[in-house]
Amino acid sequence: MRSVRSALSTTTGKVLGFLGASVLAGVLVAGLALPLAATGGATVATGSELLDEFPAELREEPISVPSRVLASDGTELATFYAENRKPVGLDQISLHMQEAIVAIEDERFYEHGGVDPQGIGRALVNNASTDSEQGASTITQQYVNNMLINADMLSGKEKLTISGTKTYMDKLREMKLAVSVEQEMTKDQILEGYLNIVLLGGRTYGVEAAARYYWGVPASELTIAQSATLAGLVKSPNGYNPQTHPDAAVERRNVVLDSMLAQGFITDAEHAEATASDLGLDVHPEQAGCIASSAAPYFCDFVQHEVRSNEAFGPDPESREQLLHRGGLEITTTLDPQLQQHAQASVEKTVPASDASGAGSALVSVEPGTGNVRAMAQNTRYSPEEGRGNTVLNFNVDAAQGGGNGFQGGSSLKPYVAAAWLEDGRSMADVVDASQDHWRQGEQFRASCQPGGSVSIPDEGGWKVNNVIDDMKRPMTADFGLYWSINTVMVNMAQELDLCDITDVATRLGVHRADDGQPLNPGNPSFILGSEEFAPMTQAAAYAAFADDGRYCRPRAIESVKDSTGKQYDVGGPDCQQALDPEVVAQLNETLTQIGRRNAEEAGVDPGVPMGGKTGTNNSQSSTWYIGYTSGLSTASWVGRYTDLKTLAGTRVNGQEHEHFWGSTLAGPQWMEFMEQASGSVEAEPFRTPTDSPFQDPGSTGRYRMGGNGTG
């Protein structure tokens, strides 16, 4: 069936269209008790039935407004928007702006009841008798149309109902709703709503956002010329865009000024001055999204992924994305701006973004007892553009949260083995025979959760385990072995345990693979020495349990969320559980705090607070760690390669070449420097002491002397 618009393409069609539209307009206006020439009774009755099918009132919907991501202190980190809009009251909009829009768009705005019969008649005659089309939409009708578009966009519909694509039926519905709006709202309310919703170029909507974009001023300070420029944009936001089509914008502005003069809104002198002026643009572009977040772009990206995955914000990722970009959310996060600043400075000092080594550096801090992510930084630039140091990959989080496949943990996994050792009723003072360094193919490790209750070494050549420090393949205490990070100690400890108990400890502490979120796999004993890949945030949260008597809290980035109407979204509070017995943690901390003290001394810093920690390095020395904690903050520091597993040993990183590249090489000092800066703003208390320590003097470092075995 040919559309009404197609039929009107012929002269006959125009006449028929004119007559039909005239009758329908008459029906509408007559039905709404507005003065227009009478029409035949039978036609009126049929038309009235047609009108009854249209909605009687405009459904109230919040207008699309940007969402803001805030730090914990209210500092703005980023904005998200599909439409850059800043709604304001009419008293915050220049009177010149109000007059300009009325003058050019609806000179009888204060006289009609939503529909302008005089304008309709003029437009119908013009459209029926000429090749040009003339509109007759009042400001109220335009407000209705914009609100309908807004409702469609909020619901994810892509139907385009802007002027030029509407049928006469669309116009009639718009007219009926306009009259309804006039009965519910005052003229000032309608004008305010219109000036806040109308498109004024690009993704800029409403006069407040437009005034700030084009001239860097609030709408209350718009001049006559500026007001006329914006009012002129309404007819064609792209065609009269002052940035891209300045000559057309000036010409259209002057048309508006002529209308303002003719209607008595401005004087001859004001008209002359305004028409003689240039556009005077002072463009203030406002970027949206995390790419515009200078303070914490990767944390912003993490927050964005959290919103997309949370059912509190909608039934599916698409609706949640719509809400984020149109719902005017105020998202208060857990980020501490001061800690973030310290973290960013530390990672950039360790490895500059453009460093020829291509190495990455990252820091992420989690608050014990809450799981609140307090800082998240890395040395790269948040950018999708090609170039050294550019990436949108978040080093600190899982693949599902915007990260990659994670990084091999190395010796940072050893505290989980020690925790399982203690849970099995053993002591850190127990002596372990660490002389065995080779496990033949088929040699078994107990693993009760695996088929057959055990796992075997799969490799044909068996499993050869080496130590970094010579002369350590001998009996020594578990405490001594963990302190010096002796691989053969840990593997021999694990062989005395059930591998599934070790992975269970790790799972209770939230440890999982970064690529697929799965727990550690006890099917291959090499996981004991950190062959699996993890995200730094996972490790920071796990170690936070060592700082809080064994209580693990899932990392969280969002503290609270409300929308532009004040509606609060249920994002939940801290999600914590007792993962380890406090006594187990207290005994483990006797060793980990000694490691922390040694690493601080090696780095030549004094964080000034009690702390524990552990380094980690993978076999190829391409992934290095230091994960440390105080009672108030747990931080994972990582330095390594993020594009391959090529070793960093012998590579010049930030101007210095290192023969060996361990966790203590750069990751440890990076952590220490950060904590030295952060310690003043983070409360820290001594850790809980064991009720029955196996050591006569737990604070002494004498038992760790080289050549000993930890018993003296």
C-alpha positions as CSV (number, residue, x, y, z in Angstrom):
1,M,0.0,0.0,0.0
2,R,1.3,3.4,-0.9
3,S,2.0,5.7,2.0
4,V,0.3,9.1,2.5
5,R,3.7,10.7,1.7
6,S,3.9,8.8,-1.6
7,A,0.4,9.9,-2.6
8,L,1.2,13.5,-1.9
9,S,4.0,13.4,-4.5
10,T,1.5,14.2,-7.3
11,T,-0.6,17.3,-7.7
12,T,-3.8,15.4,-7.3
13,G,-2.4,13.6,-4.3
14,K,-1.5,17.0,-2.8
15,V,-5.0,18.2,-3.1
16,L,-6.5,15.0,-1.7
17,G,-3.9,15.1,1.1
18,F,-4.8,18.7,1.8
19,L,-8.5,17.9,2.0
20,G,-8.0,14.8,4.1
21,A,-5.6,16.5,6.5
22,S,-7.8,19.5,6.7
23,V,-10.7,17.3,7.8
24,L,-8.6,15.4,10.3
25,A,-7.2,18.7,11.7
26,G,-10.7,20.0,11.9
27,V,-11.8,16.8,13.7
28,L,-9.0,17.2,16.2
29,V,-9.5,20.9,16.9
30,A,-13.3,20.6,16.9
31,G,-13.0,17.6,19.3
32,L,-10.8,19.6,21.5
33,A,-13.1,22.6,21.5
34,L,-10.8,24.8,19.5
35,P,-12.0,27.3,16.9
36,L,-11.7,25.9,13.4
37,A,-14.2,25.8,10.4
38,A,-16.9,23.2,10.9
39,T,-16.8,19.9,9.0
40,G,-19.5,17.4,8.1
41,G,-21.1,15.5,10.9
42,A,-20.5,12.0,9.6
43,T,-16.9,12.7,9.0
44,V,-16.5,14.2,12.4
45,A,-17.9,11.1,14.0
46,T,-15.6,8.8,12.2
47,G,-12.6,11.1,12.9
48,S,-13.5,11.2,16.6
49,E,-13.4,7.4,16.8
50,L,-9.9,7.6,15.2
51,L,-8.8,10.1,17.8
52,D,-10.0,7.9,20.6
53,E,-7.4,5.3,19.5
54,F,-4.6,7.7,20.3
55,P,-3.3,8.0,23.9
56,A,-5.0,10.7,25.9
57,E,-1.9,11.8,27.8
58,L,1.8,11.8,27.5
59,R,3.5,9.1,29.5
60,E,5.9,10.6,31.9
61,E,9.4,9.4,31.5
62,P,12.7,10.8,32.8
63,I,14.6,12.5,30.1
64,S,17.9,11.0,29.0
65,V,20.7,12.5,31.1
66,P,24.4,11.6,31.6
67,S,25.5,9.3,34.3
68,R,28.4,10.2,36.6
69,V,31.0,8.0,38.2
70,L,32.3,9.4,41.4
71,A,35.2,8.6,43.7
72,S,34.4,7.8,47.4
73,D,34.8,11.6,48.2
74,G,32.5,12.7,45.5
75,T,35.2,13.7,43.0
76,E,33.9,13.1,39.4
77,L,35.9,10.3,37.6
78,A,33.9,10.0,34.4
79,T,30.6,10.7,32.7
80,F,28.7,8.4,30.4
81,Y,26.1,9.7,28.0
82,A,24.3,9.1,24.7
83,E,22.9,12.6,25.0
84,N,25.0,15.3,26.7
85,R,22.4,17.1,28.7
86,K,22.3,19.2,31.9
87,P,18.7,19.9,32.9
88,V,18.2,23.3,34.6
89,G,15.2,25.3,35.7
90,L,13.7,28.1,33.6
91,D,15.1,30.7,36.0
92,Q,18.6,29.4,35.1
93,I,18.0,30.1,31.4
94,S,18.6,33.5,29.9
95,L,15.4,35.4,29.0
96,H,17.0,36.1,25.6
97,M,17.1,32.3,25.0
98,Q,13.5,31.9,26.0
99,E,12.4,34.8,23.7
100,A,14.6,33.6,20.8
101,I,13.1,30.1,20.7
102,V,9.5,31.5,21.0
103,A,10.2,34.0,18.2
104,I,11.5,31.5,15.7
105,E,9.6,28.3,16.6
106,D,6.2,29.4,17.9
107,E,5.3,33.1,18.0
108,R,1.8,32.3,19.3
109,F,3.1,30.0,22.0
110,Y,1.4,31.9,24.8
111,E,-1.9,32.2,22.9
112,H,-2.7,28.6,21.7
113,G,-3.7,25.5,23.6
114,G,-1.0,23.2,22.3
115,V,-2.1,23.3,18.6
116,D,-2.0,26.4,16.5
117,P,-4.9,26.3,14.0
118,Q,-3.6,29.4,12.2
119,G,-0.2,27.7,11.6
120,I,-1.8,24.5,10.6
121,G,-3.9,26.2,8.0
122,R,-1.0,28.1,6.6
123,A,1.2,24.9,6.4
124,L,-1.6,22.8,4.8
125,V,-2.2,25.4,2.0
126,N,1.6,25.8,1.4
127,N,2.2,22.0,1.3
128,A,-0.8,21.4,-1.0
129,S,0.1,24.2,-3.5
130,T,3.9,24.1,-3.6
131,D,6.8,21.7,-3.8
132,S,8.1,22.8,-0.4
133,E,6.9,21.4,2.9
134,Q,6.2,23.7,5.8
135,G,5.9,22.6,9.4
136,A,3.3,23.8,11.9
137,S,4.5,22.2,15.1
138,T,4.1,24.3,18.1
139,I,6.7,24.3,20.9
140,T,4.3,22.0,22.8
141,Q,4.1,19.6,19.9
142,Q,7.9,19.6,19.6
143,Y,8.2,18.9,23.3
144,V,5.8,16.0,22.9
145,N,7.7,14.7,19.9
146,N,11.0,14.9,21.7
147,M,9.6,13.1,24.8
148,L,8.3,10.3,22.6
149,I,11.7,9.9,21.0
150,N,13.3,10.0,24.5
151,A,10.9,7.2,25.7
152,D,11.7,5.1,22.7
153,M,15.5,5.5,23.2
154,L,15.2,4.7,26.9
155,S,13.5,1.5,26.1
156,G,16.1,0.7,23.4
157,K,13.8,1.2,20.4
158,E,15.4,2.7,17.3
159,K,12.2,4.1,15.7
160,L,12.9,7.5,14.3
161,T,10.1,9.9,14.8
162,I,11.8,13.2,14.1
163,S,10.2,15.8,11.8
164,G,10.3,14.8,8.2
165,T,9.6,11.1,8.8
166,K,6.2,11.4,10.4
167,T,2.9,10.6,8.8
168,Y,-0.3,12.7,9.3
169,M,-1.4,10.0,11.8
170,D,1.8,10.7,13.8
171,K,1.1,14.4,13.6
172,L,-2.5,13.9,14.9
173,R,-1.3,11.8,17.8
174,E,1.3,14.5,18.5
175,M,-1.5,17.2,18.4
176,K,-3.8,15.3,20.8
177,L,-0.9,14.8,23.3
178,A,0.1,18.4,23.0
179,V,-3.3,19.6,24.0
180,S,-3.2,17.1,26.9
181,V,0.1,18.5,28.0
182,E,-1.2,22.1,27.9
183,Q,-3.9,21.0,30.3
184,E,-1.4,19.4,32.7
185,M,1.5,21.8,32.5
186,T,2.0,25.6,32.6
187,K,3.5,27.4,29.7
188,D,6.7,28.0,31.7
189,Q,6.9,24.2,32.5
190,I,6.5,23.3,28.9
191,L,9.1,25.9,27.8
192,E,11.5,24.7,30.4
193,G,11.0,21.0,29.4
194,Y,11.5,21.9,25.7
195,L,14.7,23.9,26.3
196,N,16.2,21.0,28.3
197,I,15.4,18.2,25.8
198,V,15.9,19.7,22.3
199,L,18.8,18.6,20.2
200,L,21.4,21.4,19.6
201,G,24.1,19.7,17.5
202,G,26.1,16.4,17.7
203,R,25.2,14.7,21.0
204,T,24.5,18.0,22.8
205,Y,21.0,18.4,24.1
206,G,19.4,21.2,26.0
207,V,20.5,24.8,26.2
208,E,22.6,24.4,29.4
209,A,24.9,21.8,27.8
210,A,24.9,23.7,24.5
211,A,25.8,27.0,26.1
212,R,28.7,25.3,28.0
213,Y,29.8,23.4,24.9
214,Y,29.8,26.3,22.4
215,W,30.9,29.2,24.6
216,G,31.8,27.8,28.0
217,V,29.1,29.7,29.8
218,P,25.9,28.6,31.7
219,A,22.6,29.1,29.9
220,S,21.8,31.9,32.3
221,E,24.5,34.0,30.7
222,L,23.6,33.6,27.1
223,T,23.7,36.8,25.1
224,I,21.1,37.8,22.4
225,A,23.4,36.6,19.6
226,Q,24.2,33.4,21.3
227,S,20.6,32.7,22.1
228,A,19.6,33.3,18.5
229,T,22.3,31.0,17.3
230,L,21.0,28.1,19.5
231,A,17.4,28.8,18.6
232,G,18.4,28.7,14.9
233,L,20.0,25.2,15.4
234,V,16.6,23.6,16.2
235,K,15.5,23.6,12.6
236,S,18.6,21.7,11.5
237,P,21.1,20.8,14.2
238,N,23.6,19.6,11.7
239,G,23.0,22.0,8.9
240,Y,23.3,25.1,11.1
241,N,26.0,23.7,13.4
242,P,28.2,26.8,14.1
243,Q,31.3,24.6,14.3
244,T,30.9,22.8,11.0
245,H,28.8,25.3,9.0
246,P,29.6,28.8,10.5
247,D,28.2,30.8,7.5
248,A,24.9,28.9,7.5
249,A,24.8,29.3,11.3
250,V,25.2,33.1,11.0
251,E,22.6,33.3,8.3
252,R,20.1,31.3,10.3
253,R,21.0,33.3,13.5
254,N,20.1,36.5,11.7
255,V,16.8,35.1,10.7
256,V,16.0,34.5,14.3
257,L,17.2,38.0,15.2
258,D,14.8,39.4,12.6
259,S,11.9,37.5,14.2
260,M,12.9,38.7,17.6
261,L,12.9,42.3,16.4
262,A,9.6,41.9,14.6
263,Q,8.0,40.5,17.7
264,G,9.4,43.2,20.0
265,F,11.8,41.1,22.0
266,I,14.8,43.2,21.0
267,T,15.4,46.8,20.0
268,D,16.8,48.0,16.7
269,A,20.1,48.8,18.3
270,E,20.3,45.3,19.9
271,H,19.4,43.8,16.5
272,A,22.1,45.7,14.7
273,E,24.8,44.8,17.3
274,A,23.9,41.1,17.3
275,T,23.7,40.7,13.5
276,A,27.1,42.4,13.2
277,S,28.8,40.1,15.7
278,D,30.7,36.9,14.8
279,L,29.8,33.6,16.4
280,G,32.5,34.0,19.1
281,L,32.8,30.3,19.6
282,D,34.8,29.0,22.6
283,V,34.2,25.3,22.2
284,H,34.5,23.2,25.4
285,P,34.2,19.5,24.2
286,E,33.1,17.1,26.9
287,Q,34.4,13.6,26.3
288,A,32.3,10.7,27.6
289,G,33.4,7.4,29.0
290,C,36.5,6.1,30.6
291,I,38.8,7.4,27.9
292,A,38.1,10.9,29.3
293,S,38.9,9.8,32.9
294,S,42.4,11.1,33.5
295,A,42.6,10.0,37.1
296,A,41.4,6.4,36.9
297,P,40.5,5.2,33.4
298,Y,41.0,1.5,34.1
299,F,39.1,1.6,37.4
300,C,36.3,3.4,35.4
301,D,36.4,0.5,32.9
302,F,36.1,-1.9,35.8
303,V,33.0,0.0,37.1
304,Q,31.5,0.0,33.7
305,H,31.8,-3.8,33.5
306,E,30.4,-4.2,37.0
307,V,27.3,-2.2,35.9
308,R,26.9,-4.3,32.7
309,S,27.0,-7.6,34.7
310,N,24.7,-6.6,37.6
311,E,21.0,-7.5,37.4
312,A,20.2,-4.6,39.7
313,F,20.5,-2.4,36.6
314,G,18.4,-4.3,34.2
315,P,17.5,-7.8,32.9
316,D,20.3,-7.9,30.3
317,P,23.6,-6.2,29.3
318,E,21.9,-4.1,26.7
319,S,19.3,-2.6,29.1
320,R,22.0,-1.9,31.6
321,E,24.1,-0.2,29.0
322,Q,21.1,2.0,28.1
323,L,20.6,2.9,31.8
324,L,24.3,3.8,32.2
325,H,24.2,6.1,29.2
326,R,20.7,7.6,29.6
327,G,19.6,7.0,33.2
328,G,21.3,9.9,34.9
329,L,23.0,7.5,37.4
330,E,25.2,8.8,40.2
331,I,27.6,6.0,40.9
332,T,29.6,6.4,44.0
333,T,32.6,4.1,44.0
334,T,35.1,2.8,46.5
335,L,38.1,4.6,44.9
336,D,40.2,6.8,47.2
337,P,41.5,9.6,45.0
338,Q,44.6,10.2,47.1
339,L,45.6,6.5,47.1
340,Q,44.9,6.4,43.4
341,Q,47.2,9.3,42.8
342,H,50.0,7.6,44.7
343,A,49.4,4.3,42.9
344,Q,49.5,6.0,39.4
345,A,52.7,7.9,40.3
346,S,54.3,4.6,41.5
347,V,53.6,2.5,38.4
348,E,54.6,5.3,36.0
349,K,57.9,5.8,37.9
350,T,58.6,2.1,37.8
351,V,58.0,1.7,34.0
352,P,57.1,4.7,31.9
353,A,54.3,4.0,29.4
354,S,56.5,4.5,26.4
355,D,59.4,2.4,27.8
356,A,61.2,0.5,25.0
357,S,61.0,-2.7,27.1
358,G,57.3,-2.9,26.6
359,A,56.9,-4.0,30.2
360,G,53.8,-3.3,32.1
361,S,53.4,-2.3,35.8
362,A,50.3,-2.4,37.9
363,L,49.0,-1.8,41.4
364,V,45.6,-2.5,42.9
365,S,44.6,-2.0,46.5
366,V,41.8,-3.7,48.4
367,E,40.5,-2.8,51.8
368,P,40.5,-5.7,54.3
369,G,37.2,-6.2,56.0
370,T,35.1,-4.7,53.1
371,G,36.7,-5.7,49.8
372,N,36.5,-2.1,48.7
373,V,38.9,-1.4,45.8
374,R,40.7,1.7,46.9
375,A,43.2,2.1,44.0
376,M,43.7,0.6,40.6
377,A,46.5,1.8,38.3
378,Q,48.8,0.7,35.5
379,N,51.5,2.3,33.5
380,T,49.8,2.3,30.1
381,R,47.5,4.9,28.4
382,Y,43.9,4.0,28.2
383,S,43.5,4.1,24.5
384,P,42.3,1.8,21.7
385,E,44.8,3.4,19.3
386,E,47.8,1.6,18.0
387,G,51.0,2.6,19.7
388,R,53.5,1.7,22.3
389,G,52.0,2.1,25.8
390,N,48.4,2.2,24.5
391,T,45.8,-0.4,25.6
392,V,42.3,-0.7,27.0
393,L,43.3,-4.0,28.6
394,N,43.0,-3.8,32.3
395,F,45.9,-5.6,33.9
396,N,44.4,-5.8,37.3
397,V,41.2,-7.7,36.6
398,D,39.8,-10.8,35.1
399,A,39.0,-11.2,31.4
400,A,35.2,-11.0,32.2
401,Q,35.9,-7.6,33.8
402,G,37.8,-6.0,31.0
403,G,41.2,-7.7,31.6
404,G,43.2,-10.4,29.9
405,N,44.1,-13.9,30.8
406,G,46.1,-12.9,33.9
407,F,49.7,-13.5,34.8
408,Q,51.5,-16.5,36.3
409,G,51.6,-16.1,40.0
410,G,54.9,-17.8,40.8
411,S,55.8,-18.0,44.5
412,S,53.0,-15.7,45.5
413,L,50.9,-18.9,45.7
414,K,53.1,-20.4,48.5
415,P,51.2,-18.8,51.4
416,Y,48.2,-20.9,50.3
417,V,50.2,-24.0,50.6
418,A,51.4,-22.9,54.0
419,A,47.8,-22.2,55.1
420,A,46.7,-25.7,54.1
421,W,49.7,-27.1,56.0
422,L,48.6,-25.3,59.2
423,E,45.0,-26.3,58.7
424,D,46.2,-29.9,58.5
425,G,47.3,-29.5,62.1
426,R,51.0,-28.9,61.4
427,S,53.3,-26.1,62.4
428,M,55.5,-23.6,60.6
429,A,58.2,-24.9,62.9
430,D,57.9,-28.5,61.6
431,V,60.9,-29.7,59.6
432,V,60.4,-30.6,56.0
433,D,62.8,-32.7,54.0
434,A,63.4,-30.6,50.9
435,S,66.0,-32.7,49.4
436,Q,63.8,-34.3,46.7
437,D,63.9,-32.2,43.6
438,H,62.6,-34.6,40.9
439,W,59.3,-36.4,40.6
440,R,59.2,-39.1,38.0
441,Q,56.4,-39.5,35.4
442,G,53.5,-41.3,37.0
443,E,54.6,-40.4,40.6
444,Q,51.5,-39.6,42.6
445,F,50.2,-36.8,44.8
446,R,47.2,-37.2,46.9
447,A,44.1,-35.4,45.5
448,S,40.9,-36.6,47.0
449,C,38.7,-34.5,44.7
450,Q,40.2,-36.1,41.6
451,P,39.2,-39.4,40.0
452,G,41.0,-42.2,41.8
453,G,41.9,-39.9,44.7
454,S,45.3,-38.9,43.3
455,V,47.0,-37.2,40.4
456,S,50.2,-38.2,38.6
457,I,53.1,-36.3,37.1
458,P,52.2,-36.3,33.4
459,D,55.4,-35.3,31.7
460,E,57.6,-38.0,30.2
461,G,60.7,-36.6,31.7
462,G,59.1,-36.1,35.1
463,W,59.0,-32.8,37.1
464,K,62.3,-31.2,38.0
465,V,62.1,-28.5,40.6
466,N,64.9,-26.0,41.2
467,N,65.6,-23.4,43.8
468,V,66.9,-19.9,43.2
469,I,69.2,-20.1,46.2
470,D,71.9,-22.8,46.2
471,D,72.3,-25.3,49.0
472,M,68.6,-25.4,49.9
473,K,67.8,-29.0,49.0
474,R,67.9,-30.2,52.5
475,P,65.8,-30.4,55.7
476,M,64.5,-27.1,57.0
477,T,61.4,-25.7,58.8
478,A,58.3,-24.8,56.8
479,D,58.8,-21.3,58.2
480,F,62.4,-21.1,56.9
481,G,61.4,-22.5,53.5
482,L,58.6,-20.0,53.0
483,Y,60.7,-17.1,54.2
484,W,63.4,-17.9,51.6
485,S,60.8,-19.0,49.0
486,I,62.3,-22.5,48.6
487,N,60.5,-24.4,45.9
488,T,61.5,-27.9,47.0
489,V,60.2,-27.2,50.5
490,M,56.8,-26.2,49.1
491,V,56.5,-29.2,46.8
492,N,57.5,-31.6,49.5
493,M,55.0,-30.0,51.9
494,A,52.3,-30.4,49.3
495,Q,53.2,-34.1,48.8
496,E,52.5,-34.6,52.4
497,L,49.1,-32.9,52.1
498,D,46.0,-33.4,49.9
499,L,46.3,-31.1,46.8
500,C,42.6,-30.6,47.0
501,D,43.0,-29.1,50.4
502,I,45.4,-26.6,49.0
503,T,43.1,-25.6,46.1
504,D,40.2,-25.5,48.6
505,V,42.2,-22.9,50.7
506,A,42.8,-20.9,47.6
507,T,39.1,-21.1,46.5
508,R,37.9,-19.9,49.9
509,L,40.3,-16.9,49.5
510,G,38.7,-16.1,46.2
511,V,41.6,-17.3,44.1
512,H,40.6,-18.3,40.5
513,R,41.9,-18.2,37.0
514,A,41.7,-14.8,35.3
515,D,40.7,-16.2,31.9
516,D,37.6,-18.3,32.8
517,G,37.0,-17.6,36.5
518,Q,37.6,-21.3,37.4
519,P,39.3,-22.4,40.6
520,L,42.9,-23.7,40.7
521,N,43.2,-27.1,39.0
522,P,44.7,-29.8,41.3
523,G,45.1,-32.1,38.3
524,N,48.7,-30.8,37.8
525,P,50.9,-30.3,40.9
526,S,52.8,-27.5,39.1
527,F,50.0,-25.1,40.4
528,I,51.8,-25.2,43.7
529,L,54.6,-23.0,42.3
530,G,52.2,-20.6,40.5
531,S,52.0,-21.9,37.0
532,E,48.3,-20.7,36.8
533,E,47.4,-17.1,35.7
534,F,45.7,-14.7,38.0
535,A,44.6,-11.1,38.0
536,P,46.3,-8.8,40.6
537,M,43.0,-7.8,42.1
538,T,42.3,-11.5,42.9
539,Q,45.6,-11.8,44.8
540,A,45.1,-8.5,46.6
541,A,41.7,-9.6,47.9
542,A,43.1,-13.0,48.9
543,Y,46.0,-11.5,50.9
544,A,43.5,-9.0,52.5
545,A,42.2,-12.0,54.4
546,F,45.6,-12.4,56.0
547,A,45.2,-8.9,57.3
548,D,41.7,-9.5,58.7
549,D,42.0,-12.7,60.7
550,G,41.1,-14.9,57.8
551,R,38.0,-13.1,56.6
552,Y,37.7,-12.9,52.9
553,C,35.7,-10.2,51.2
554,R,34.9,-10.2,47.5
555,P,36.4,-7.1,45.7
556,R,33.8,-4.4,45.2
557,A,34.0,-1.1,43.3
558,I,30.5,0.4,43.7
559,E,29.3,1.8,47.0
560,S,25.9,3.2,46.0
561,V,23.9,4.1,42.9
562,K,20.9,6.4,42.5
563,D,19.3,7.9,39.4
564,S,18.1,11.3,38.5
565,T,14.8,10.8,40.2
566,G,16.5,9.8,43.5
567,K,15.8,6.1,43.1
568,Q,18.4,4.0,44.9
569,Y,19.7,0.7,43.3
570,D,20.5,-2.2,45.5
571,V,24.2,-2.9,44.9
572,G,24.6,-4.7,48.1
573,G,27.2,-4.2,50.8
574,P,30.5,-6.0,51.6
575,D,30.3,-9.7,50.8
576,C,32.6,-11.3,53.3
577,Q,33.0,-14.8,54.8
578,Q,35.4,-16.5,57.3
579,A,37.8,-18.3,54.9
580,L,40.5,-19.3,57.4
581,D,40.7,-19.8,61.1
582,P,42.1,-16.8,62.8
583,E,44.8,-18.9,64.6
584,V,46.0,-20.3,61.3
585,V,46.3,-16.7,59.9
586,A,48.1,-15.6,63.1
587,Q,50.7,-18.3,62.7
588,L,51.1,-17.7,59.0
589,N,51.6,-14.0,59.6
590,E,54.6,-14.7,61.9
591,T,56.4,-15.7,58.7
592,L,54.8,-13.3,56.2
593,T,55.5,-10.3,58.4
594,Q,59.2,-11.3,58.6
595,I,59.2,-11.5,54.8
596,G,57.7,-8.0,54.6
597,R,60.3,-6.6,57.0
598,R,63.1,-8.1,54.9
599,N,61.8,-6.7,51.6
600,A,61.3,-3.3,53.1
601,E,64.9,-3.3,54.3
602,E,66.1,-4.4,50.9
603,A,64.2,-1.6,49.3
604,G,65.6,0.9,51.7
605,V,62.1,2.2,52.9
606,D,60.2,2.2,56.1
607,P,56.4,2.0,55.5
608,G,56.0,2.8,59.1
609,V,53.3,0.3,59.8
610,P,53.1,-3.5,60.5
611,M,53.0,-5.4,57.3
612,G,53.3,-8.8,55.7
613,G,53.9,-9.8,52.1
614,K,55.3,-12.3,49.6
615,T,57.2,-12.0,46.3
616,G,56.5,-14.1,43.2
617,T,58.3,-14.8,39.9
618,N,57.4,-17.2,37.2
619,N,59.9,-19.5,35.5
620,S,60.6,-17.3,32.5
621,Q,61.0,-14.1,34.7
622,S,58.3,-12.4,32.6
623,S,55.8,-12.0,35.5
624,T,56.8,-10.7,38.8
625,W,54.9,-9.9,42.0
626,Y,54.9,-8.4,45.4
627,I,51.7,-8.8,47.3
628,G,51.7,-7.0,50.7
629,Y,49.3,-6.0,53.3
630,T,48.7,-4.0,56.4
631,S,45.6,-4.2,58.6
632,G,44.1,-1.4,56.6
633,L,45.2,-2.1,53.0
634,S,46.2,-5.1,50.8
635,T,48.0,-4.3,47.6
636,A,49.2,-6.4,44.7
637,S,52.1,-5.0,42.8
638,W,52.9,-6.6,39.4
639,V,55.6,-5.9,36.8
640,G,56.1,-8.0,33.7
641,R,55.2,-8.6,30.1
642,Y,51.5,-8.4,29.0
643,T,51.9,-9.4,25.4
644,D,54.1,-12.5,25.7
645,L,56.2,-14.6,28.1
646,K,59.6,-13.4,26.9
647,T,61.9,-13.0,29.8
648,L,62.7,-9.5,31.3
649,A,66.1,-10.8,32.6
650,G,68.8,-9.0,30.8
651,T,66.3,-6.5,29.3
652,R,66.8,-2.8,29.9
653,V,63.7,-1.6,31.8
654,N,63.4,2.1,32.5
655,G,67.0,2.6,31.6
656,Q,68.4,-0.2,33.8
657,E,69.3,-3.7,32.9
658,H,68.8,-6.5,35.4
659,E,70.7,-9.9,35.1
660,H,67.8,-11.5,36.9
661,F,64.3,-10.2,37.1
662,W,62.6,-11.3,40.4
663,G,59.6,-10.0,42.3
664,S,62.1,-8.1,44.5
665,T,63.6,-6.4,41.4
666,L,60.8,-3.8,40.6
667,A,57.5,-5.1,41.9
668,G,58.6,-5.1,45.5
669,P,60.1,-1.6,45.4
670,Q,57.0,-0.3,43.6
671,W,54.9,-1.7,46.4
672,M,57.1,-0.2,49.0
673,E,57.1,3.3,47.5
674,F,53.4,3.2,47.2
675,M,52.9,2.2,50.8
676,E,55.4,4.8,52.0
677,Q,53.2,7.4,50.4
678,A,49.9,5.8,51.4
679,S,50.7,4.9,55.0
680,G,49.8,8.3,56.3
681,S,46.2,8.0,55.1
682,V,45.6,4.4,55.9
683,E,45.0,3.2,59.5
684,A,47.1,0.2,60.5
685,E,47.1,-1.9,63.6
686,P,49.3,-4.8,64.7
687,F,48.2,-8.2,63.6
688,R,46.8,-10.7,65.9
689,T,49.4,-12.9,67.6
690,P,49.0,-16.7,67.9
691,T,47.8,-18.1,71.2
692,D,50.6,-20.6,71.1
693,S,53.5,-19.6,68.9
694,P,56.0,-22.4,68.0
695,F,58.8,-19.8,68.2
696,Q,60.5,-18.6,71.3
697,D,61.1,-15.2,69.8
698,P,58.7,-14.8,66.8
699,G,60.0,-11.3,66.0
700,S,63.6,-12.3,65.8
701,T,65.2,-12.8,62.4
702,G,68.0,-15.0,63.8
703,R,66.3,-18.2,62.8
704,Y,66.5,-17.2,59.1
705,R,70.3,-16.9,58.9
706,M,71.8,-18.4,55.8
707,G,73.3,-21.9,56.3
708,G,70.7,-22.7,59.0
709,N,67.5,-24.6,58.8
710,G,65.2,-22.4,60.8
711,T,65.4,-24.3,64.0
712,G,67.8,-22.0,65.8
